[in-house]
Amino acid sequence: MITAEMNRRLTQVGPGTPGGALLRRYWQPIALREEMEGPRPVRPVRVLGEDLVLFRDDEGRLGLIDRGCPHRGVDLAYGRLEDGGLRCPFHGWLFAHDGRCLETPGEPEGTTLHTRVRTRSYAVTERSGIVWAYLGQGEAPAFPAFDCFVAPESHVFAFKGLISCNWLQALEVGIDPAHASFLHRFFDDGDGKDSYGVQFRANSDGSDLPMTYVMREYARPRIEVENADWGLRLTALRTVSDTVTHVRITNLYFPQAFVIPMSPTMTITQWHVPVDDTRCYWVAIFTSFAEPVDHAKMRRDRLEAYSLPDYVPKKGAQNNYGFDPHEQETATYTGMGMDINVHDQWAVESMGAIQDRTKEHLASTDKAIAANRRLLLRAMEALEEGRAPLMATPEAAGLTGPATIDGMAPAERWQAHWRDAVARRRHAAPWGAPALAAE
């Protein structure tokens, strides 16, 4: 049973909170690289309850500093990009990418005031089409050698979307293998592989059975959860016949991401990044193990569902998520269209801005959710005791994969079958996917 105090520890992310301290020990994906393109690469960023400004100076260096000017607190998101930094329009104070004050031009000639002024700054880096920030103390952790980080730019695509709820309930839908049989149920098994957001309408790997049929007709998966060096491995098994089992392997990438299969040749690694306690962004990297990604098409498809500049979903509570009772009766379980992202968004936002977990009744299919909460609470305790939490260690750099697959397997040897299938996919990757670390 989750108590109110435990729920606060699990959900609060601001400075000085146990959850906020934990998440600050990991790299956070704070912007897409494309957001920093164009004539004025300056944008406000709110992450983990902090208001910051991200900019690229005239030498191409990224800076992430406090949004409020340390002089009088005005908004540096309106600053001028010039002279090697970001200049405050109020009095002209100039700040470098690392937070140093370079000039205080309104002060008397010869002043050294600028040498005594500095604003908070954070480490930033670019990887896989995303700008990452480290908001914690001490040295930033290493990135693992996961596929989404080692694949070339030609084979990865990054995108994001805003969700109006706490980050943890948004993450928990991704580590719930049972919900797809209901929330994403389609009554028509037509081929939707060319449509955005209909992942569960694609044919499963190595079978003529549409995934819609498998999810709909085999709604009682056997779920196994294993501890792993990166977090958790989740296995969902659906018995199709005496000789065939549907196997779906997904992963919790601690503390706030999951790795899932999108198709036989593409995976999705998706973070849930808190804006504050009541909003978050999902930030995903799509990784192709076959042909290069068509970046323009993937972006175009996703922008049909999201509005710039803040990547706000076009369907939401404001328009009842597109709910159509006739569609719910005849076509989809939710009546909310074909985009499974909308289904997930409704599910997690309808719980409230911060789910009250003291009122829930977890079932056997929620074992991954319970296991992840235990991981989070133990990691917070470790941090409070001065120990490094999971994945925030140098050893994380040696991790590869993690393996993820979705397809049919011989019932008597499904364990070996899915590992062989993953190995074949990685071996065929034109960009040379590294061998999986020992599991």
Protein Blocks (a to p, Z undefined) as FASTA:
>chain_A
ZZfklmmmmmpcbehiaklmmmmmpccdfbdfklmgcjblcddddeehiacdddddfkop
acdddfbdfklopafklpcceehiacdfklopacdfkopafbdfkbcehiaklmmgccdd
dddddeehiacddfbehjdddddfbfklmpcfklgccddddddddfklmmmmmmmmklmm
mmmpcfbfcdfklpghilmlpccehiabdfklmmmmmmcccddddddfklpacdddddfb
lmbccddddddddfkbccddfbfkbccddddddfblmbccdddddddfbbcddfklmmmm
mmmmpccfkopafbdfknonopafklmmmmpmnlnojblklmmmmmmmmnojbdcfklpc
cdfklmmmmmmmmmmmmmmmmmmnopacehiafklmmpghjadddddddfklmmmmmmmm
mmmmmmmpmnopacdddZZ
